[in-house]
Each structure stands twice: as structure tokens, then as C-alpha cells.
Amino acid sequence: MDAKIIKRAKESFTIAVEIPYAKSMLEAEELIQTQVNKAGCLATGEALLQYDTDGSPITVDGTKMTSKGLIPKKYQTPYGAVGIKRQIYQGPWGGRCHCPLEKEARIIITATPKFAKTVSSKYADFGAARVMKDLKNNHGRKISKTVVQDICDVVGSIASLKNETWEYDIPAIDKEVKTVSIGLDGTTMLMVGDGYRIAMVGTICFYDEYGNRLHTIYNAARPEYGKEIFLAKMEKEIQRAKDICPDAEYVGLADGAKDNWPFLEKHTSKQIIDFYHASGYVGNAGNAAFKDKKEGKKWIAENCHVLKNQTGSADEIHAKIINFLDYKFKNEKDKEQVEAAETYFKNNKHRMEYAEHIKENIPIGSGVTEAACKVIVKQRLCNSGMKWQNHGASVVLTLRCLNYSDGRWEQFWDKIDHYGLSLAA
């Protein structure tokens, strides 16, 4: 028995659906899902009609339009494809048609907003083929790869476009934000016709007075020559953060890449070299300088501890590394390791005041940003055989950043629900 509407009232309607018994619980659950999907299709069709007109003339952007009659169309919903007849309008001189139902119901191409939200959320995590499989296996919902890609292309494009003007609230934090860290990093991905290029990732992290991370905003941009698009996005996010937390201290956290610092110096009062990168150079120098590996490990452990916990220790360790340059190395590679460590400390030791930062509960590691490179970019865009065009990479990165920045996904769809697709576009 198919689902059917058995009652309509002014503010609601009632659907009856028959669920047969089954031989096993798994079979019973499959039958329930099938019947519930039928009821969902019927209910969605009924709900869609509430956003249609009665066929009377309407005015759109100053132009009077008349109905061409009820014309059938199928819409993609979480429960299945739903076919309904809806009013289509056109102006007196022909031209582009207008469908009031699609505007008022927030239809995205042919998808209801809930279905577009579901599909684009899944697409943020894995490719179109996997989205198809997931919908079929877990929702009893068959859909083509083209439909998945078309929906997500529109949603991602709108999200990317409105990132410049739509503001997102930070989820309610019951603690005062004392520190905000800004991190930048890059990681490679394969582009069509351009080989491996660097995609940029940025994080803005909010910390309480004890150094506990309260919230993180993720930002990313597809590879570009220069970083104009990425840095423009970051600047907008930083300004929003400063509007929300004007009294917090803003610190820049990054590895030793030279081009990070001019941007971070512009927006932060303190700049900090990631401790784990710095300690890595201490390790490289110690391993290269000591022939006795046990003695080398001891030196590395002692000096990493000093670097982290003793005020002004970066100068002291730099001096020790300079002394290593006079050693006779067993091979050229060891000499190069020490030279690289000496250069790194010479250029960055003024950003290694770790003991002072620890006392103030200021973060000294850029692990959040480095993890974001893996989570936002690598896990989704660097799977076997993947190559990306600029637009496709931008769509996926935008969706992932919205999804991984707590609270933003729901806020984005609330805005779509409020403004509608046409105004958003």
C-alpha cells in the first residue's frame, strides 16, 4: 500500500502509510525505510504546493506576468524524486519564464533545500560517486552523479561568493576570550594542466585565559599565483574576529616560511615560530654534530627543554649551533643540516620567546593549522587519481571550511532559507 493523505486541515495534513511485517529485523527496517520514503515524497509534494500561486497574474521586477498554466516537473528530495504540477509565468513579450514555487520554496536547481543541504554536506567529505553510494545504501535514495555535482557546484559557488559579505557568528562561548591565534600554512594538491601546486590554509583560534581552545575558524583557498584571494579572505575573517573580540591579544603562529610574517605582523601584536619546527632544527643540528648518537639525543633533549622553558634561551642555543660550524663533519649533508639550523635560528630567534608565552598561556604550536592542511585539503582533494580545476577546488574547499568551522554550516543554510537562492546569488 502506498502512502496517502487521509486528512487535510487548515494548518496540517495527515498521511497514512502501511508497514508490512517481515521475517527479519533488517528486512523490516528496509521495508520501513521504503515506506517512510514514500510518505516523505507525498508529504514533500504537498508541502511544495503551499508555495505556489493560484494562477492569477503577478508582477516580477516591475513586469506583469501571466500564467502559462500548470506544468509538471520533478524535484529531488531526501525521500525520492517528486513530480508535481506548478504555475509557470511569462511576460507579455515572451522571454524568460518565472516559477514562484521554486523561488518561495528555495529550490536549488531541482533540489529542495533540505536535499541540497544533505548532498552538499556529504560532497564536502567525499566525491560524487561516494555520495551516490552513501545515499543509496543509507537512505534508500538513488541519484545520478551529474545531479550531485550540479547541486554542489551551485551551493559551493554561492557559499564562496557570499563569504565576502555574509557574517557568521561565533557559537556561544561561556568564557572570556583572552587570546586569538592566527595561523597560515600551505600544502600541495594536483591541478589539471598545472601539476602540483600549493593550496593555502588558515586558522583563527580562540583561547581562554588558561590556554584552552574554545573555537576555530577554518579558511582555505585553491592554488593561485600569489596569495591575493586567500589573504583577502583571511583579512575579512580577522576583522570579524576583532569586531567580536576587540580586547583579546592577537598572535601569529606559523613555521619559518618568510612570506607568512609580513601578513601576520600586520594583524598581530606577537609573532611566534611553531615550537615543534624550532625543536626540529635543534634535533637536526644535534644529530649532525654528535658522532655518538646517545650523546646527541641527550644534547637535543636538554636544549629543547631549555628552549621551551628558559627565557632568552634562543640566543644561547643559536650560539651553540654556531660553534658546531667549526666541527669536522663526516659528510656534506651533516654540515648542511647545521648550516640550515643556524640560519633558521638567526632569522627567527626573536620569535622563540616560548617560556614567556607559556607563562601567559599563549599557544606556541601551529598544530591546529598543520592538521587543517591534512583535514581540509589532503583528506578530500588528494585521494588517488584526483586532479582539480580551479573552480572545482574552490567549491570543495569552501564547503569543507563551512562544515568544519563549528556552527557555520547551519548559519549558512539559515541565510539561504531567509534570503532565497536568487537574492543570495
N, C-alpha and C positions, 0 to 999 in steps of 0.2 A: 504494500500500500504506500503510495506516495504521500508526502506531507500535503495538508490542505488547510486553508484558512476557514475556521469554523465560526468565527465571530469577529465583527468589526464594531468598535466603539469610537467615540469622538477622539480619544487620546491614546488608544491602543488597539491591538488586534490579537487574536488568539489562533495559534496553529496547533493542529493535531498531527501526530506522527506515530505510526505503528512500528514497534520494535519487536522482531521475532526472537524467540528463544533459540539457542544454539547448542551444539554438542560440547564445545569447549569455551573457556573464558576468552581466549584470544579471538576465536571466531565471533563470539558475542560482541567483543569490543570493536571488531572490524565492522560488523553489521550496524552497531550503534553509530559509529563514525559516518558510515554511508548514509544512514537515515537522518542524522543530525545535519549533514551537509545538504541534504535535500531540503530540510526545513530551513536551513540558513539561506539557501538560494531563493526559496519562496519569500522569506522574510525580507531579504535584501531587495528583491524586486518590488515588494510592496512599499518598502521604505523609500526607494528611489522615486517612485511615482509621487510622493509627497512634495518633491522639489520641482515638479513640472507645472506648467500653466494649464489653463482650461482652453487654450486655443485662441483667446482674444488677442487683438493687436497689441504690440508692445513697442516701446521706444528704447533704442540702444544707441548710446553716444549721439543723441540728437536725431537719429534716423528712425522713422516709423517703420516697423516691420510687421508683416502678416504671416500667419501660419501656412505652411505648405501641407499641413495635416500630420497625422500620426505616422511616423516612420520607424520601422523596427531596427534595433541594434542590440548586440550582445556586449555585456560589461563583465570584466573579470573581477571576481570577488574572492574572499578567503574560502568560500564553500564550493565554488564552481562558476562556470560561465552562465550569466543570467540574461535572457532575452526579454526585452520589453519594447513597447511602442511609446515613443515620446514625441512631443511637438518640436518641429524644426521651422525656424523663421528665416525670412529673407526680405531684403529691402525692395522697394518698388522698381528698381532698375537691375535687379538680379544681384550678382556678386556673391560675396562670402555669406554662408549660412550661419545662423546662430542657434544654439541649443541651450535654453535656460536651465534645463535639468542638469546638464553637465557642469555649468558654472556654479549653480547653487549647491550641488551635491559634492563639489570639489573633485570631480573626476580628473584623473591624471592619465591622459591618452584614452585608454579604455578601462582603466583600473579604478575601482573605488579607493578612497583614501586609505582605509584600513589595509587593503590588499597591497597597495603601493608601499605602505609603511613596512609591512611584513617582508615583502620581496626585497626591498632596498636594504633592510637590516640584514637579511641573510646574505645579500650580494656584497655587503661590506666585509663579510667574513670569508666568503669563498666564491669561486667563479660561477658563471651562469649554469653550467652543466650540473654542478653540485647543488645549486639552488633548485633546479628542476627535480633532481633525485630526492632532495630533502622534502620538498612539497608533496611529492608523490608518496614517499614512504611514510611520512609522519603526519600528513594532513589529508591524505586521500585526494590530492589535488593535482591534476595533470595540467601542465602549461608548457608552451614552447620556449625554446631558448631565445628566440627573437623577442618575444613578449617581455621576458625578464630583462633583456638588455635595453629595450626601448624604455621601459618604466624607469629603470635605474639611471639611464642617461638623462632623462628629464629631471628626476629628483636630485641627482648629483649636480646637474648644471644649475638648478635653482639654488641649491644649498651653497654652491661656490659663488654664485652671483650675489646672493643676499648676505654673504659673510661680511661684505663691506658696510652694510647698513643695519642689519638686524643685530640687536644686542641680546646677549644671553646672560641671565642671572646666575650667580654662583649659588649652588644649593645652600640652604640654611646651615650656617656654621655656628654652633653654640659657644665657640671660643674666640677670643680676640686673635686676629692675625698679626703676628709680630714681624715675620719675615716672608718675603716673596722672592723666590729664586727664579732666574730666567736662564734657560739652557738652550744651546744650539749644537747641532751635530749633523753629520751627513752620512749617507750610506748609498751604495751603488745599486742600480737596477738596470735591466736591459731594455733599451729603447729601439724601436723599429728603425732601421737605416742609420742608427747613430751609435750603436754599440752600448757599452756600459757607461752610464752617466750617474752623477751624484744627485740623489733626491735629498732635500733638506727637511729636518725635523726640529721642532722647537717645543719646549715645555715651559709652562708657568706654574710653579708650585707654591702653595700657601701653607705656612707653618705657624704653629702656636708658639708660645714663649718657651716651651720645653723642647722644641725642635721636632715635634710630631707633625707629619704631613697631613693636612686636612683636606686638600682638594688639588687636583691637577687639571690644567687645560692643555690639550694637545693640539699642535698645529703642524702642518706638513705641506710641501709643495713639490710638484713633479720637477725633474731636472730642467734647469734653464741656464743659459749663458749669463753669468751674473746672478745675483740673488734678489733682484728687484721685487718680484712677485712675493717671494717668501718673506723678505724683510718688511714689506709693506703690510702683510698680514700680521706679522709679529708686532709691529708698531701699534696697530689698531688694538690688538689684544692687550698689550702692555698698558695702553692708555685706559682701556676699560678697567683693567685691574687697579690702576692708580685712582680711578674715579671711585671705585668701590672700597679700596683700602688705602686711603691717602696717607695714613700715619705709619704704615709698615715700612720696614727697611728693605730696599731692593738690592739684591746681589746677583752678579753674573757668575755662572758656573759653566766651565767648558774645558776641553782638552787644550793642547797647545797650539792649535791652528791659528795663525796670525790674523786671518781675516775675521775671526769671531770678535776680537777685542774692541775694535773701533765702534761696533754696534753696541756691545754690552757696556762700554764706558759711557756711551751717550745716554743710556737708560738706567744705569745702576750706580749706587754710591760705593759699592765694593765689588771687586772682581777677584774670583778665586779659581785657581787651576785645580781641576779634579785631582784629589789626593791620590787616587789609585793610578792615574797616569804618572804623577810625580814619583810615587814609590816604585813604579815600574822602571823608571830611568835609574833610580838608585840601585835596583836589582840588576839591571844591565851592566852598570858600572862595576858593581861588586863582583859579579860573575866573571867579567872580563879581566879585572885587575888581580884577582887572587888565584894562584895556581892550586892551592889547597881548597877544595870545594867546601869542606866543613868550615874552614876559617872564613871563606867568602860568605856562606849562609849566615854565620854569626854576625859578620860586619853589616850585612844587609838588614837583618832583623833589628839590630841595635840602632842603626841610623834611620830606618823607617819609623821606629818608635820615637826617636828624638825629633824627627821632622814633624811628626803629628802632635807631640805633646810639649815641646820646648820652644818658648818664644825666641824668635830670631835665629832659629836653627838652620834655615835655608842657606844663609851665608856661610855657616860653618861647614855644612855638607858640600856646598859648592867648592870651598877651599880644598877639601879632601879630594874631590874629583879632579881638581886642577893638578894636585900632586900626583895623581895616577898617570897623568900625561907624560911624566918623566920615566915611567916604567918601560921595561923592555917586554914587549908583548910577543907571545908565541906565534901570533898570526895577525894579519891586517884587519880581520873582522873584529877582533877584540879591541884593537886600537880605535876603530871607527865607532864602536859601542860607547867607549869612554868619551870620545870627542862629541858624540851626539848628546850624551848626558850633560857634559859641561856646557854645551851651547844651550840646551834646554833650561838648565838652572840659571845661566846668565841672563836669558831673555825673560824668565818667568818667576824668579825667586821672590820678587816683590808681590806676587800673588799667592804666596805659600805661607801665610800667617795662620796656620791651622790651629795652633794652641789657643790663640785669641778667639778664633771663630767658635771653637768647641766650648770655651767658657761662656760664650754668648748664645749657645745652642743654635748657631748658624750652620746649615749643611755645608759639608766640604766635598761631597761626592756628586758626580753628574750621572750616577747610575740610572736615575729616572729617565734622563734624556737618551742615554745609550740603549736602555731597554725599549724605549719608544721607537728607536730605529728598527729594532727587531720586530716589535709587535705591530707597529703601524705600517711599515714598509715591507720588511723581509717576509713575514709570515703570509702575506697576501699577494704581493706583487712579484715575488721572486721564486715562485714554485717552478718545477721542472718544465721547460719549454715555453715559459711565458715571455712575451715581448709586448711592449706597450707603445701606443701612440700617445701624444701629449694629452689629448682630451680625455681618453680613457683613464689614464693615470690620475689626472686631476679629479675625475669623478669618484674613483675609488678612494683616493686619499681624503677627499672631503667627507665622504660618508663615514670612513673609519674614524676620523678625528671627531666628528659629531657623536659617533657611537661610544667612543672611549672616554670622552670628556663627560664626566658624570652629570646627568641632568639635561644635557643639551639636546639629545635625541628627542625627548618628549617636548621640549620647548620649541624645537624646530617644527614639529608636526602641529603643535598648538598654533603656531603662526600660520602655517598652511591652512589649518581649519578656520582661522579667523579671517585672513586676507583673501584666501582663494588662490588658485593657481595663476589666473590671469593677472591679478594685481601683483603677485609675487614676481612673476616674470617681467 
